[in-house]
Amino acid sequence: MRPPSPRAAEALTDLLLPFWQLVIGLFVLATVIVAGFRLVQRGPSRMGAALLLAGGAVVCVAVLSYLAQSL
């Protein structure tokens, strides 16, 4: 029996890709929920700085994603 061709291997990877994106997304969501809960427990004094930091991180990720796609 011949080994699978590279095209067949890529097709299998393309089929599994959405599943792995879902798994990674669920882990990110769980992390955000746990971090948000812990932040709320610390009180409002740290909420402002945390929101600025999180907002800056989101903007940086969005800009880097846009730049990576445009190349």
Secondary structure, 3 states (H helix, E strand, C coil): CCCCCHHHHHHHHHHHHHHHHHHHHHHHHHHHHHHHHHHHHHCHHHHHHHHHHHHHHHHHHHHHHHHHHHC
